[in-house]
Amino acid sequence: MQNFIDAPFATLSSTWTTSRRGFLRSAFAGAAALALRPALIEPAQAGEGLTGAGVNAPTQLAVVRRTIEVNGRPASVYGIQQQDGTPGLTLREGDTFNVVLRNETGEPTSVHWHGLTPPWPSDGVPDAPLPLIANGAQRKFDFPVGGPGTYWMHAHTLQEQQLLAAPLIVADSNQAKRDEQEVVILLHDFSFTSPQELLARLTQNRAPSAPAQAISTPGAHSAGKTGHDGNVTDDDSMPGMDMSGSGTAQGSTAAMQMSSSAMPMDLNDIDYDAYLANDRTLDDPEVVRVESGGRLRVRVINGATATAFTVDFGELEGTLIAVDGQPVEPVKGRRFPLSMAQRIDVRLQLPRERRAFPILALREGGKERTGIVLQAPGAQVARLADTGNMHGPVLDLALEAKLRAAAPLASRRPSKSFDMALTGDMAAYRWGLEARPRIAVDRGDRVEVTLRNTSMMAHPMHLHGHHFQVVAIDGRRFAGAMRDTVMVPPRRSVTIAVDANNPGQWAFHCHHLYHMATGMMATFAYNA
């Protein structure tokens, strides 16, 4: 069998095609691992670990295998780390993204710089246009970092399910001057079952699915990659990941809800073995030391492949200051929704009492939760259960409708408009994107795309290489947030506006890994 990760795209037009068999293969990976500290992110003071603005010295990053403990068992996963073992990367606005990425996993892989706007060849989607990075090989990246924000890096293969992800923070030039502590939380869903097997369970005994998308998942036995059409390719050159365990892919026990139209809505495709915050469960959460009365900037990244969360700050009222790395007019609250691939920046003012404050991520529609604990000096940290008494909220567009960009797009009429239907059938596990007309733009266009969800699952839609503005919900116009990923609930529509200023053949897809793998990917294509 060919490895999904190395399979070429069948097309770079409106869709990428790959076979499901190849996609399943790509999820397998070897069990060898490097032992790293359990916490993914250690607390850092503002300005710590930043490169100097404009410094061109290359940063060495390695994609590695490592072992963490999940539910008392060793788990072989991936990671992206610097030479000293630090996960991820922190840069400053004005820097050059001068990175040498080396693959030490034992199989081909790729990394997408989610939220940055690099030239198309540096985007990290396999074969769009560059192939996967072979084991032992390295690739050089050199492009302007762009503006500050909370971004992240992750595989565009099934390896993403096995934690091939890390934070990518771009600090603003004034960050070091602020008297505020930085805390980064990377959320994930975890299964001991391989992603190939999870996908097979979702699609077994069902009607033939749409062509697989260009997602790659390398591994020792097989790989799968997804390209612009979202289909998994059947190419032996793509590797996979190896995960063995008990996670189920038959729908969550609390997955079925009723939509406002009284039609059943499915929330979760997979019941995972664990939900992680910085690689840890609430059995042994990361405890971040903070100052009593101190000020924090908490950056939360939903790196889960198929799980949405509500981030719950408990007793602490926070101020939301950015979404997907883009500043918004401040919004106060204690709970904020976070779909797959989305990020929030929340500023907190801690009370002067010597106490501990959990920050929890509540699984949508389920009682499962994960998180970290903020600990003031001398505070006792109580044990936290990994399940709560209530089901997590179902995500909606209430917050989205309130958000206003701090730096919106300039006002102008769209030169091109498109309508895209988000289609799907849970019973057949068949998902797709139908754009009318096919998305083809010219440099300089102001483009509007109306995303109409005709299915009964929510879809977090991500556009590569650009930032867009939410300009309408269900046809109601407003100057919403700038984003790179927007969640579209069942039977709702969201219109986005984007300036076509970065030529290429860009992926435009649902960031639910298994929806993307079974057809939910298209191309935002520039004309030659």
SVG drawing of the C-alpha trace seen along z (x, -y; Angstrom):
<svg xmlns="http://www.w3.org/2000/svg" viewBox="-39 -52 61 55">
<polyline fill="none" stroke="black" stroke-width="0.4" points="0.0,0.0 1.1,-3.5 1.5,-5.9 -1.1,-8.7 1.4,-11.2 3.4,-11.1 0.4,-10.8 0.2,-13.6 -2.9,-15.7 -5.1,-14.5 -6.1,-18.1 -5.4,-21.6 -8.7,-23.0 -11.9,-23.0 -11.0,-19.8 -8.1,-17.5 -8.7,-13.8 -7.4,-10.9 -8.6,-7.4 -9.9,-6.5 -7.7,-3.4 -4.6,-5.5 -5.8,-8.0 -6.3,-5.2 -2.8,-3.9 -1.3,-7.3 -2.4,-7.3 0.0,-4.6 3.2,-5.6 5.9,-3.8 5.8,-3.4 9.4,-4.6 9.3,-7.9 11.4,-10.6 10.7,-11.3 9.9,-15.0 8.7,-16.8 4.9,-16.2 3.9,-19.9 3.7,-21.2 4.0,-24.9 5.8,-26.2 4.7,-29.6 6.9,-32.4 7.0,-36.1 6.3,-38.6 9.1,-38.9 10.9,-35.7 12.2,-33.6 11.6,-36.1 13.9,-36.6 14.9,-40.1 12.7,-41.9 14.2,-41.4 16.9,-38.9 17.6,-36.6 19.4,-33.8 17.7,-30.5 15.7,-28.6 16.0,-24.9 12.7,-23.0 12.4,-19.2 9.3,-17.0 9.9,-14.2 8.3,-11.3 7.9,-11.3 6.1,-9.5 3.6,-11.0 1.4,-9.4 -2.4,-9.4 -4.7,-7.8 -1.8,-6.0 -0.6,-4.5 2.3,-5.4 1.2,-7.0 3.4,-7.4 2.8,-10.8 4.5,-13.4 5.8,-16.8 7.4,-19.9 10.3,-21.3 13.4,-23.5 16.9,-22.2 16.6,-22.6 13.3,-20.6 11.0,-23.7 7.8,-23.0 6.7,-25.3 8.0,-28.8 7.7,-32.4 8.6,-35.2 8.1,-39.0 6.2,-41.0 8.7,-42.2 10.8,-39.1 11.5,-36.9 10.2,-33.4 13.6,-31.9 13.1,-28.3 14.8,-25.0 12.4,-22.2 13.9,-18.7 11.8,-15.5 13.0,-13.0 9.8,-10.9 10.8,-7.9 8.2,-8.7 7.2,-11.6 5.4,-14.5 4.5,-18.2 3.7,-21.2 1.2,-23.9 1.8,-27.3 -1.8,-28.0 -2.8,-31.7 0.4,-32.9 0.2,-34.1 3.3,-32.8 3.9,-32.4 1.9,-29.5 4.9,-27.1 5.6,-27.5 2.0,-26.7 2.7,-23.1 -0.2,-21.2 1.3,-18.1 1.9,-18.5 0.5,-22.0 2.9,-22.5 5.8,-20.9 5.9,-17.2 6.0,-15.8 9.3,-16.1 11.0,-12.7 12.3,-11.2 15.7,-12.6 15.3,-15.5 14.9,-19.2 13.2,-22.1 14.0,-25.8 11.4,-28.5 12.0,-32.2 9.2,-34.7 7.9,-37.7 6.2,-36.7 3.5,-39.4 1.4,-40.8 1.3,-39.6 -1.1,-37.0 -1.8,-33.5 -1.2,-31.0 -0.2,-27.4 1.6,-24.8 0.3,-21.3 0.5,-18.5 -1.8,-18.5 -1.9,-14.7 -3.6,-12.2 -0.6,-12.7 -2.4,-15.7 -4.6,-13.3 -1.4,-12.1 -0.5,-15.6 1.7,-16.7 1.0,-20.3 2.5,-23.1 1.9,-26.8 3.3,-29.5 3.1,-32.9 4.0,-36.2 4.4,-38.8 3.7,-42.5 6.5,-45.0 5.2,-46.3 4.6,-43.0 7.9,-43.0 6.9,-46.4 3.6,-45.1 3.4,-43.9 1.6,-40.8 2.3,-37.1 1.8,-34.9 0.0,-31.5 -0.5,-29.3 -2.9,-26.4 -3.0,-23.9 -6.1,-21.7 -6.3,-18.3 -8.5,-15.2 -6.7,-11.9 -7.3,-8.3 -5.2,-5.2 -6.9,-4.0 -5.1,-4.9 -6.7,-7.6 -6.9,-5.2 -9.0,-2.9 -11.1,-5.7 -11.8,-6.8 -12.6,-3.2 -15.1,-2.9 -16.8,-6.1 -17.1,-5.0 -17.6,-1.2 -20.8,0.3 -21.9,-3.1 -22.6,-4.4 -19.5,-5.3 -18.1,-8.5 -17.0,-11.5 -13.5,-11.6 -11.0,-11.9 -9.3,-15.2 -5.7,-16.1 -4.8,-15.3 -1.6,-13.4 -0.9,-11.1 2.5,-9.5 3.6,-6.4 5.7,-3.3 3.1,-1.1 1.1,-3.6 0.3,-7.2 -2.6,-9.4 -2.6,-13.0 -5.4,-15.3 -5.0,-17.8 -7.2,-20.6 -10.1,-18.3 -10.1,-16.8 -9.8,-13.3 -7.3,-10.8 -5.0,-9.6 -4.3,-6.0 -0.6,-6.5 2.0,-4.2 4.3,-7.1 2.3,-8.5 3.0,-7.3 0.7,-7.1 0.5,-7.1 0.2,-4.2 -2.3,-4.6 -3.8,-1.6 -6.6,-1.9 -10.2,-2.1 -11.5,-5.4 -14.7,-4.9 -15.9,-6.5 -19.6,-5.7 -20.9,-9.0 -20.9,-10.5 -23.4,-9.3 -24.4,-12.9 -23.9,-13.8 -27.5,-14.1 -29.1,-17.4 -32.1,-19.2 -31.5,-22.2 -33.8,-25.2 -35.7,-23.6 -36.3,-20.5 -34.1,-18.4 -31.6,-16.1 -28.0,-17.6 -24.9,-15.5 -22.2,-17.1 -19.4,-14.5 -18.3,-11.9 -15.8,-10.3 -15.7,-9.5 -12.1,-10.0 -10.0,-8.3 -8.9,-11.6 -9.0,-15.4 -5.7,-17.2 -4.5,-20.6 -0.8,-21.0 -0.5,-17.2 -2.1,-16.5 -5.5,-15.4 -7.1,-16.8 -5.7,-13.7 -2.3,-15.6 -3.0,-19.0 -0.3,-21.6 -0.1,-24.0 1.0,-27.5 2.5,-29.7 1.1,-33.2 1.3,-36.3 -1.6,-37.2 -3.2,-40.3 -1.2,-39.7 -2.3,-40.3 -2.3,-37.5 -2.7,-37.1 -4.1,-33.6 -3.8,-32.3 -6.0,-29.2 -5.6,-27.1 -8.1,-24.4 -5.8,-21.9 -8.4,-19.1 -9.1,-17.3 -12.8,-16.6 -13.9,-18.3 -15.2,-21.8 -14.9,-23.2 -16.2,-26.0 -13.4,-27.6 -14.6,-28.3 -12.6,-30.7 -14.8,-29.9 -14.8,-32.7 -12.5,-34.9 -14.1,-37.4 -11.8,-37.8 -11.6,-40.2 -11.5,-38.7 -9.1,-40.8 -8.3,-38.7 -9.7,-35.8 -7.6,-33.7 -4.7,-36.1 -6.6,-39.2 -7.6,-41.9 -11.2,-42.6 -13.1,-45.2 -12.9,-43.9 -15.7,-41.6 -16.0,-40.6 -17.1,-37.1 -16.3,-33.9 -17.1,-31.4 -16.0,-31.6 -16.7,-29.1 -13.8,-27.6 -14.3,-25.4 -11.6,-23.3 -8.5,-25.3 -9.8,-28.6 -7.9,-30.6 -8.8,-33.2 -6.7,-35.7 -8.2,-36.6 -6.8,-39.1 -7.2,-38.3 -6.8,-40.4 -6.3,-38.0 -7.6,-38.8 -5.1,-39.4 -6.2,-36.3 -3.8,-33.4 -5.9,-30.9 -5.9,-28.5 -8.1,-29.1 -8.8,-26.3 -9.2,-27.2 -11.3,-24.4 -12.2,-23.4 -15.7,-21.8 -16.4,-19.3 -19.3,-20.3 -22.4,-18.3 -20.5,-16.1 -19.4,-16.1 -15.8,-15.6 -13.4,-18.4 -9.7,-19.3 -7.6,-22.3 -4.9,-23.9 -4.7,-25.5 -3.4,-28.9 -1.8,-28.8 -0.9,-31.8 1.9,-31.5 0.8,-29.3 -2.5,-28.3 -3.7,-24.7 -4.7,-23.0 -7.7,-20.8 -8.1,-17.6 -10.3,-18.1 -12.5,-15.5 -12.2,-15.0 -16.0,-15.0 -18.4,-17.6 -22.0,-17.5 -23.4,-19.3 -23.0,-18.8 -20.8,-21.3 -22.7,-24.0 -23.5,-23.6 -21.6,-26.2 -23.6,-28.8 -23.0,-32.2 -24.1,-34.4 -20.5,-35.6 -19.6,-35.8 -22.5,-38.2 -21.1,-40.5 -17.5,-40.5 -16.2,-43.6 -12.8,-43.8 -10.4,-46.3 -8.8,-46.6 -11.5,-45.7 -11.1,-45.5 -11.4,-48.8 -15.0,-49.4 -15.5,-48.4 -17.9,-46.4 -17.0,-42.9 -15.7,-42.3 -16.5,-38.6 -19.1,-36.7 -19.5,-33.0 -22.0,-30.7 -20.6,-27.5 -22.9,-24.8 -21.5,-22.7 -23.0,-19.3 -23.0,-16.1 -24.7,-12.9 -23.8,-11.5 -25.4,-8.1 -23.3,-7.7 -20.4,-9.7 -20.1,-11.7 -19.1,-15.4 -18.5,-18.0 -18.2,-21.6 -20.1,-22.8 -19.1,-26.2 -21.1,-28.1 -19.4,-29.2 -16.0,-27.5 -13.9,-29.8 -11.4,-31.5 -10.1,-35.0 -7.7,-37.6 -5.1,-39.4 -6.7,-42.6 -10.2,-41.2 -12.5,-41.8 -14.1,-38.4 -17.2,-37.4 -18.1,-33.8 -21.4,-32.8 -21.0,-29.5 -24.4,-27.7 -24.4,-24.7 -27.1,-22.3 -25.9,-19.5 -26.7,-18.6 -23.2,-19.1 -21.3,-22.3 -18.2,-22.9 -15.2,-25.1 -14.2,-26.5 -10.5,-27.5 -9.0,-29.4 -5.3,-29.1 -3.0,-32.0 -5.4,-34.8 -7.3,-36.5 -11.0,-37.2 -13.7,-39.3 -17.1,-37.9 -19.5,-40.3 -22.9,-38.6 -24.7,-35.9 -27.9,-34.5 -27.8,-37.5 -27.7,-40.1 -24.7,-42.4 -22.2,-43.7 -18.5,-44.4 -17.5,-41.3 -14.2,-39.8 -11.2,-39.2 -10.4,-35.4 -8.9,-32.5 -11.4,-29.9 -15.2,-30.4 -17.7,-27.9 -20.9,-27.5 -23.6,-25.7 -26.2,-23.4 -28.8,-25.2 -27.0,-28.6 -25.1,-30.7 -22.0,-32.9 -20.6,-35.3 -16.9,-36.2 -15.0,-38.9 -11.4,-38.5 -8.9,-40.6 -7.2,-38.4 -3.6,-39.5 -1.6,-36.3 -1.6,-34.3 -1.7,-30.6 -4.0,-27.6 -5.1,-27.7 -6.8,-25.0 -10.3,-26.0 -11.7,-23.2 -13.5,-22.1 -11.1,-21.7 -12.8,-18.6 -10.1,-16.2 -12.4,-13.4 -14.8,-15.6 -11.8,-16.9 -10.6,-13.4 -13.9,-12.4 -14.5,-15.2 -14.9,-18.6 -12.1,-20.5 -12.0,-22.9 -9.5,-25.3 -9.4,-29.1 -7.7,-29.4 -6.1,-32.5 -6.2,-32.7 -2.9,-32.3"/>
</svg>
